Amino acid sequence: MVKIRFSRIGSKKMPYYRMVAIDARKQRDGRALEIIGHYDPRKETGKLTYNKERLDFWINRGAVLSDSISNLLKDTSVS
């Protein structure tokens, strides 16, 4: 099963995340199938940027969104 979730790439006390499509059995920071977007929680609004076409592609293929991503996408009214 493919999941769309965050992979942390930030350093200590400076979090920065990639939104990735990844096999559910892989580690959090394991090799991803595709990088879909980025999320910077340190910005005031929590800057989330992503490729909508690729997100829709993976959702149509049966990918499952993680809870944190689905909550962030509700603000942009995607899911």
C-alpha positions as CSV (number, residue, x, y, z in Angstrom):
1,M,0.0,0.0,0.0
2,V,1.2,3.5,-0.9
3,K,0.9,6.3,1.7
4,I,1.4,10.0,1.3
5,R,3.1,11.3,4.4
6,F,5.9,13.6,5.6
7,S,9.6,12.8,5.6
8,R,11.7,15.0,7.9
9,I,14.7,16.6,6.3
10,G,15.3,19.5,8.8
11,S,18.1,19.7,11.3
12,K,17.7,19.6,15.1
13,K,15.2,22.1,16.3
14,M,14.6,23.4,12.7
15,P,12.0,21.0,11.2
16,Y,11.4,20.9,7.5
17,Y,9.4,18.2,5.8
18,R,8.9,16.7,2.4
19,M,5.5,15.4,1.3
20,V,6.3,12.0,-0.2
21,A,4.5,9.0,-1.8
22,I,6.1,6.0,-0.1
23,D,5.4,2.3,0.6
24,A,3.7,2.0,4.0
25,R,6.3,-0.5,5.1
26,K,9.3,1.8,4.7
27,Q,10.9,3.9,7.4
28,R,9.8,7.5,7.9
29,D,12.9,8.8,6.1
30,G,13.3,5.8,3.8
31,R,13.5,6.0,0.0
32,A,10.4,7.6,-1.4
33,L,8.6,6.7,-4.7
34,E,8.1,10.4,-5.4
35,I,8.5,13.8,-3.7
36,I,5.2,15.6,-4.0
37,G,5.8,18.8,-2.0
38,H,7.3,20.6,1.0
39,Y,6.1,21.8,4.3
40,D,7.8,24.4,6.6
41,P,6.1,24.6,10.0
42,R,8.4,27.4,11.2
43,K,6.6,30.0,9.0
44,E,3.7,31.8,10.5
45,T,1.1,30.2,8.3
46,G,2.9,26.9,8.0
47,K,3.9,27.1,4.3
48,L,2.7,24.0,2.4
49,T,3.6,23.7,-1.3
50,Y,2.8,20.7,-3.4
51,N,2.2,19.5,-6.9
52,K,-1.6,19.1,-7.2
53,E,-1.5,17.0,-10.3
54,R,0.9,14.4,-8.8
55,L,-1.1,14.4,-5.5
56,D,-4.3,13.6,-7.5
57,F,-2.4,11.0,-9.5
58,W,-1.4,9.1,-6.3
59,I,-4.8,9.4,-4.7
60,N,-6.4,8.0,-7.8
61,R,-4.0,5.1,-7.7
62,G,-5.2,4.2,-4.2
63,A,-2.7,6.1,-2.0
64,V,-3.8,6.8,1.6
65,L,-3.2,10.2,3.1
66,S,-1.6,10.4,6.6
67,D,-3.6,12.3,9.3
68,S,-1.3,15.2,9.4
69,I,-1.4,15.8,5.6
70,S,-5.2,15.4,5.4
71,N,-5.6,18.0,8.2
72,L,-3.3,20.4,6.3
73,L,-5.0,19.9,3.0
74,K,-8.4,20.6,4.6
75,D,-7.3,24.2,5.0
76,T,-6.7,24.4,1.2
77,S,-9.9,22.4,0.6
78,V,-8.3,19.6,-1.5
79,S,-9.4,16.4,0.3
